[in-house]
Amino acid sequence: MTTQLLRADERLMANALRALAMDAVQAAGSGHPGMPMGMADVATVLFNRFITLDPAAADWPNRDRFVLSAGHGSMLLYAINHLLGYPDMGMDQIRAFRQLGSHTAGHPEYGHALGVEVTTGPLGQGLATAVGMALGERMGAARFADLVDHWTYVIAGDGCLMEGISHEAIDMAGHLRLGRLVVLWDDNRITIDGDTDLSTSTDQGARFAAAGWHVVRCDGHDREDVARAIEAARADPRPSLVCCRTVIGYGAPNKQGSHDVHGAPLGPDEIAAARQALDWPHAPFEIPAHVYSAWGGIAARGADAHAAWRDRLAGSPNRDAFAAALARDTGTLTAAMREHKQRLLDERPAMATRKASEMALQVVADALSFAVGGSADLTGSNLTRPKGMAAIRPGDYAGRYIHYGIREHGMAAAMNGLALHGLVRPYGGTFLAFADYARPSIRLAALMGVPVVHVMTHDSIGLGEDGPTHQPVEHLASLRAIPNLLVLRPCDAVETAEAWEIALAETRRPSLLVLSRQGLPLQRDSAAVNVSSRGAYLLRAPARRDVTLIATGSEVELAVGAAEQLATAGIAAAVVSAPCFELFAAQDPAYRAEVLGEAPRVGIEAALRQGWDGTMLRPDDAFIGMSGFGASAPAARLYEHFNITVQSVVAAARQLGRG
């Protein structure tokens, strides 16, 4: 193909993207046509000249990853995938943009449509998740150099770069020298409110350069200049920011360049004017055959590359190891964890569950080569680095431990990206109080069904002297409120091992382990069955039941102590350990009734009551816990001060009995 023909085809290819975007948004009555129209030239050059993917095999492991971080411009991605021939993205889906049941959701959703690598919409999330994908590629290449050698491309907008997570993400990527990451910035200088100078004066190029990135600029509507910039990005060993100067809504003669085209349909008159300005004489949702053919050439090129890669895989000495990493089968963990739990029962250690987690993680790391850990600069507190787990370093990606730095949000997003990339199972640690920093990425992991594992230590007022800024009282309730997230708060070393088994067996939801700083006695007498997998179970079951004491984590010890005191007074108290409310809520009604019983109940947790009612407690049941923030003092003194004691549980049980 000659350069002149290539330019002509790319002009029509880009205009097809613009037409589909403005037509679909108009039909839906809502959406964002401005970004797709402004970035159509950049996207066309990127896909036509650089990206390698196979729409017939959307999950091909060595495909290039494309992340639309500016997810409000979703019609750009849907139009591309339609023209490329993804089998689930017919014109019926483009016409049904933003409608119930369609694959073309308002913002791209992972698992909802082929070719969507990550759920985006909250600005900056796509960029930060792509850092994890790019790290996953480098780690994969370190293990399987003959099978992993792809690129990660991102289209990001001004909003993505303004959000705070972008700082964490670009700092991490620059430090780790993730040279196969290319971010194309839609530098249109427009946000919803108006020109960007209303709210920012940041020199983004200088910011990225300061973080160790290669920065190159181009005219986003000069396709040869765009190609030059991308070629320069690919040639540089650093991650690259390509600053694409564009006009938002390009092609709409009366609205382009204005915030008016950002988030609303253009209207019939402006669409007609745009068709004339773009020399696009076709009816709405009509694409000429030669344009489909041009886009189809990209798919054909990708299919050839995929076929060549399959031949490489067939002849690779790494074939079996690669398949095992891709499968991420945790079956080999079962026997090793069974032996570990038996040792705990034999030795009956009293320890903090964060220490118990460290012991369980050693078993995990030894059994599962694809388990990858990390911490947000709290390794010595979270105890997340097993012996022998080498660290990832700039330019050296053969290790399995990541020093994420003090970047909880960036860590959580990167973990999502690592998991989505497909060759590892990541976990990462911080304090439970800092779950607030990571929450947006945790929520997206739950929305996408990505099985990452968050290790959250220092789980209550039991952390002591660091005080209320670090003592999480509302965090359990807020995290339990996230759909499709398992929150596991184990009471001893055996439950902690079981929590790890549960988390690593998950394939469609993330898990969050909530672990204590203070030492806790072993409560279990048997580990033949992972009873934690049912969410709650009877730890002590008297012949008759006068009261039921329900507790989680460190407060199970208080429930057991209270049951013993109540027994001396002739009051039979059942003790329920409830490490995971979500798993318990999923049990059948008969099991839940057997565990909870009909007797009065006392809930015990060094946190707020919110979230207990309905699942564990009834309105007239009692709760021993927190009603406000904590304080700075030794842990034992705090439990006394806030009346979270054996005596308080006993008193509540007696009061219920008198009622």
N, C-alpha and C positions, 0 to 999 in steps of 0.2 A: 504494500500500500504506500503510495507516495505521501509526502508530507502534506501536500495541498489537499489530497483526498481525506487524509486523517483529520485535518482541521475542519473540513466541511462536515464530515460525519460527526465530529465532536460537537460542533455547533448545534446540529439537529438533535443529537443525543441529549445535550444539556437542555435544549428547549422542550424536549419531551418531558423531562423532569419538572420543569417549570409549569407546563400545561397541566400535568396530572396533579401537581400540588394545588394550583389555584382552582381547578375544577372540583377536586375532592373536598377542599375546605368550603367552597361555595355550596356544594351539595349537602354537606353536613350542617352548615349554618354556624360552624365554629371551627377554630383551629388557627394555625400559624403559617401563613403562606410566605412570609417575608424571608425567613432564613433559607428554606429550600430554593426559592428563586434566586437569592443572592449567592448561594454556595453551589449552584448547579454546575457551573463551569469547573470549579475545583473538584467536585465529586466526580464529574465525568472524566477528567484527566486522571485522577487517582485510580479509578476503576479500569479505565480503558488502557492505561499504560503500565500500571504498577501492581495492582492487587491480584492475588492468586487465590481463587476459591472455586468450589464446584457446587452449584445449586442443587445438583442431583444427589449430593452427599454432604448435606449441610454440616455434619459433625465430623468431617474428615479432620483428623488430629493435627495435620501440618498445614491447614489452611491459614491464610492471613486473617487476623482478627480486625474487624472494623467496628468501632464503637461510636455511636452518635451521642456524644455527651450532652449536646444541646438538644435534649429529647423532645422539646416542644416542636422542633422541626421534623417530627416523625414522618411526615409525608415524603420527605427526601429519601429516607430509608425504604419506605414502602414502595415508592415509585421505582427506585433502583432495583429492589428485589422482584418487583413485577416484571420489569423489562429484562432482567437476567433470566427469568423463567423459573423462579422458585415455585414448586408445585402447589403450594398452599396460598399463593398470592396472585390469583387470577384477577381479571378486571372487576369481577363481582365484589371482591374485597376492597378494591380501590373505591368503587362506588359506595360501599358501605362504611367508609371511613367514620370512625368514632361511634358506630352503631352497636347496639347490644348483640353479642354473639359473633361479631366479625373478628378477623385476625388483625385488623388495623385499629388498634386501640389509640386513644388520644396521645399517649406516650408509649414508646416501645417497651414491650414486656417480654422478658426472657421466658421461653417455653410456650408462649402464646402464638408465636409465628416463627417459622424457620428463618435463619439468617439474622436473628436478633440475638446478639452475643450477651447482652446484659440489659436489665431493666434500667432505663434512665428517665429522667424527668426532674427529680431534685438536682439542681444544677451543681456541677462539680463531681457528682458521684461517678459518672461514666469515666471521666478523666482519671479519677483516683482508682477505680476498679481496673482500668486498663493498665495502670502501673503494676498491679498484681499479675495481670495476664502477661505483660512483658517480662516480669521477673520469672513467671512460670516457664516462659519460652527459654530464657537463659539457663534456668535450672535443668530443664528438659534437655537442652543441647549439651550441657555438661555431662549428662549421663548417656545420652543417645545422639551423639554428634552426627551420625549418618541419617537420622530420622527426624530431627527437629531443627528447623532453620527458617522459621517464618517471621513475619513482621506484625506489629500491632499498630494500627492507624486509628486516630481519634479526630473527629471534628468537634471542636469546642467553641463556645461563644463567649461574649463578654461576661455573662453571668457566671459561667463555669469558672472563669479566672478570678472573679470577685469573691466567690464563696471561699470561706476560710480553709475548707478541706483542700483546695488547690495548692495552698502553700505547703501543707504536709506532704501532698502527693509529689509535687515537683521537686521538693527538697530530697525526698527519698529516692526518686528516680535518678536525679542528678548525682547523688552520692554513690549509688550503686552502678552508675554508668550503664544504664539500660539502653544501649545504642540501637536496638531494633524497635524503639518506640518513637513514632512520629505523630506529633499533634499539629493539626491544621486549625489555626485560630481564625474564626470568622470575624475579622476586624472591621465590622461595619459601623462601629461607634454609635450604636443605637440600643437602648433598652426600652422597656415598656413605658417608662415615664418620659422618655425623650432622649436627647443626646447624652452620651456617656459623661460629658464634662459636667453634667449636673451633680455627679456623685463620685467621680474618680479622676485622679491626675496621674495614676501609676503608669510608668513606662514598663509595660509588660515584657518587652524584649529584654530590657535591662534586668528585670526581676528573674527571668528564666536564666539569663546568662550568669547571674550571680549564684544561681543554684547549680551551675555546672552543665547547663544545656548549650547545645549549638542552636543559634538563632539565625534565621534567614527570612527575608521579606520578598513578597511578590505582589503583582497586580492580579487579584483574584478573578479578573475577567479577561486576562491575557493568557490563553491556554498554554502557550509556549513558555511564558514566564513561570506559570504554575509548575510545569514539568521540570523546568530548570531548578526550581527551589526544592522540589521533592527529590530530584536526583542528588542535589547537594546534601540534603538531609540523610539520604541513604548511604552516602559516601563518608559521613562523619561518624566516628566511634561513640559519640555522646548521644543521648536522647536529643531529639530536635523539635523545636517550635518553628513552624512555618507560619509567619504572619501574613495572612491573605487579606489584602485591602479590598473590600467588597462594598457593593451598594445593596442594602437590604431591599428586597422586593424587586430586584433587577428585572426590567422588562415591562413593569407597570408604569407607564409614562407619567401619570399624575400623582402617584403615591410612592414611588421608589425613593429610597433615601430618607424616609420619614418613619417615625414610630407608629404612624397610622396603619402601616402594612404589617406590623409585627404580629398582632394576635387577633385578627378579625378577617372575615372574608373580604375579598376585594370589591365585590358587587358586580352585577352583570355589565354595567357600562365600562368599568375599568378592565374587566376581563376581556371584553371586546377590543378595547384599545390596546391591551397587552398583546393579544393575538396579532393585531395589525403591526405593532411595533416589532414583534419578534419574527414576523413573516411566518406565522404558524396558522395556516388557513383551515385547520381541521376542526371538526366538531368536538364538543366536550367528550373526553374519554376515548377519543379516536387517535390511534397511533399508526402511522404508515408502516408497511411491511419492511421497508428498507431500514427504518430506525430499529425495529425489533431485531433485524438481522445484525445490525451493528452491535447492539448490546449482547446479542447471542454469541457473538465472537468472543466476548470476554468469558462467557460460560464455557465455550468450547476449549479455549486456552486453559482454563482451570481444570477441565475434565482430563485434558492431556497431561497436565502436571500431576494430577491425582493418580492417573494410571502409572506414570513413571515412578511416583512415590510408592505405590503398591508393589512394584517390581523391586524397589530398594528394600522394602520391608520383607518381602519374601526371601531375599538373599542375605538379610542382615543377621549377624551373630547375636544382635540384641533383640531379635524378634520376640522371643518368649518373655524376656524381662520387660520389654516395652508393653506387651499385651497385659502383663500382670500389673504394671503401674497404671495402665489405662483402666483396668477393671477395678482396682482399689478394693479388692476383696479382703474383708477383715476376718475371714474364717479362721486363719492361722492364729488369731489372737485368743481364741476360746480356751484351748488347753493351757496355754501359758498363764492366762488370767485365773483359771481354776486353781492352778498350783499356787499362784500368788495369794489368793484368798485363803487357801488352806493354811499357808504359813502364818497369815495374820490370825487365824482362829487358834492356831497352836501357840503362838507367842503372845497374843492378846495385848498388843501395844496400845498405850494411850498417846495420842499425838494430834496435832492440828490437822484438819482435813487438807490444808494446803500441802503439808508434808506427806500425807497419805496419797495425795494426787501425784506428787513427785515420784513416789515409789511405783504407783500404777503406770505413770508415764514411762518409767524405765522399761517396764514390761511391754508397753505399746511400741516404744522406739525399737526395741530389740526384735519384736515380732513383725512390724510393719515398716518396710523400707520406704514407703511413700508417705509416712507421717512426718509432717514438717511443722516445727514449732517456732515460737517467738514470744516476745514480750515488749511492752511499751516502756522500756528502760526500767523494768522492775523485776528482772530475772531473779535476783537474789531474794525477793519478797514473794513473787508468784511461784517460784520453784518450778519453772517450766522447761528447764534445760537438762535433760537426762545426760548421764555420763556417756562420753563418746560421740555426742552429737556436735559435729563441727559447724562453725558459723559461716554464713554467707558473707563474703566481703566484696568490695568493688573489684570487678573483673574476675572474681573467683566464685563460681556458683555451684560448686560441687557439694557444699555442705547442706545441712538440713535445719539450721537454726538461724532465725532472722532477728537482728537487733533493729527493731522498728523505730527506736528513739521515742521521744516523748510526743507521740502522735497517735493517740487512741483512734481518732476518726480515720486517719490515713491507714492505720494498721487494719482496722476492721474492713475497710473497702478493699485493701490489697488482698486480704484473706479471701474475700469474695472472688476477686479476680484469679487468685491461685486455684481456687476450687473450680471455677468455671473453665479455666484453661484445661484441666482434666487429668493431670498426671500425679497430683499430690492431694493429701487430705490435711489442710492446715488447721492449727490451733494457735491461739495467741492470748497472752495474759495481761491483766491490769487489775487495779482495785475496783471493787464493785461500785464504789462511789463515782468512779470515772466512766461507768457505763453510759452516763449522760453524754459524754463526748463521742462515744461510739454508736449511740442509739440509732441515728439515721441509717448507718450501714447495717446494723443488726436487723433493723426493720426491713431493709431491702433484701437481706439474705432470707428472711422469713417469707417475704413476698415471692421471691424467686424459687424458694425451695432448695437453697444451697446448703449442704451439710457441713458448714464450718463449726468449729468448737471454740467457744470463748471461756477462758479460765478467769474467773473473777474472785479474787481473794479479799481478805479483810472485810468480812461480810456483814458486820453489825457493830453495835456499840462495844462488842468484845474486842475490837482492835485497841480500845483504851485511850491512851494519852494524846493521840493525834487529834482528838476532839471532833466536834460535830461537822466540820468541813469534810472529814474523811469517813464519818460514820453513816452508812447508808440506811436510812429508815424507811424511805418511800420507794426504793429502787426495786425491791422484789415485786411489789404491787404493780409498778409501772411496766416492768419487764414481762410479768405474767399476763399483762393486758395485750401484748403483741400476739396476734394470731400466728399459729404454725411455728412457734418457738418453744422449745423445751427448756424450762428452768429447773435445774436439779440442785437441791441443797442437801447433801448427804450428812448423816449424823456421826459417822465413824469411818474407819479405814476400809471396812468391808463395803459399806454403801458407796464410798468414793470409788472403789474399784468397779463396782456395779454401774455407777454413773458413767464411767469411762466406756464400759462395754456398751451401754445404751447409746451414748453419743456417737460412737464410732460405727455402730450398726445402722444408724440413720442414713438414709440416702436422699430424702426429700424435705428435710427441715434442719435448721441449725439448732445447736444445743448450747446452753450456758451453765457452766458449773460454778456454784456459789460456795466458797470454801472459807473455813475459819482460820483466824490467826492463832487463837488459843487452843491448847491441847484438850482433847476429848477422849473419854474412855471408849473401849470397844463395847458395843451393845449387843452385837449379834452372836448367836451360838451356832449358826449354821449358814453355809453359803452354797448349799447344793443346788439351790434354785435362785436365780436373780429376781428376788421378790421386789426389788426397787423398780423393775420394769413395769410393775402394775401401778406405780405412782404412790401408793400408800398401802400399808399392810399392818396386821396386828403383831406388834413386837412382844406384847404381853397380853394374854387372853385368859382372864380368870373364868372359873366355871359359871359364875353369874356376873352380871355387870350392873353396877350402880351408877357409874360415871365413865365417860370416855375422855381420855386425855390425848389430844392430837398435837404433835409438835414436829418441827423440822430442824435439821442441822443441830447446832449446839444446844438447842433447847430441849432436845429429846432426853438429854441427861437430867434435866429438871423434871420432866414428866415421869421418868422412871423413879427418881427420888421421891416425888410426891406420891406415886402409886404405893411405894413401900411404906410411907408414913400413913397413908389412908388405910392400908391393910391392917395396921396395928389398931386402928379404931373401928375395925369391922366393916370398912367401906371398900367394896371391890371395884378397883379401877382398871379398865383396859387401857393399854398404851398403844397408840397408833403412831408409827413413824411415817411421815408424808413427804418424801424427798421430791416428788414431782406432781404438782396439782394437775398439769395437763394430761399426763398419762393416767392419773386416777379418774379424771373426768371422762376418759375414753373407755373405761371399763364398763361391763354390763351392770345394770341396776342391781342385780342380785348380789354381785360381789361388793359393790359399794355399800349396800345395806348391811351385809355381813360385817364389813370392816367398821363402819360407823355406828351401827346399832341404833337402838331407840332411846337409850339412856341420855341424860343431859351430857353436854359436851363442853370441854374447855380447850380452846385453841391457845397454843403457846409459841410465840415467835418474837424475837427481838426486832420487830418491825411494826409497821402499821397494820391494822386489821383489814384494810381494804383488800378485796380479793378473796378473803376467806369465806364470806357469806355466800351461800348458794352452793359452793363446792364442798366445803367442810363444815360450816356452822349454820345454825338457824338463828333467827333474830333473838331468841331468848337464851341462847348459849353464851358462855363467857369467853373472854379473850384476855390473855395476859401478854402484854407487849408494849409497844411504844405508841404515844399519842402526839409526839412532837419531836423536835430535834434532840440529839444527844448532848454530851458534855465531855470535857477533858478531865480524865481521871483514870486510875488503873481499872482494868476490866471488871474485876470482882466488885469494886466499889460502885461502879456504874450499874451493875445488875441489881445491887441492893437499893441504890438511889431511885431507880425506875421501877422498883417492885417487881422485877422479873426473877422470882426466886421460888424455891420449893415451897416455902411457907405461903406465898401468894397463890400458888396453884392449889395447895391444900385448902386454903380459905375459900377460894372460888368454888371448888368442888363441894365443900360443905354447904356453902350458901345455896348452890343449885339444888342440893339434896333437901334442904329445908323448904325451898320454893315449891 
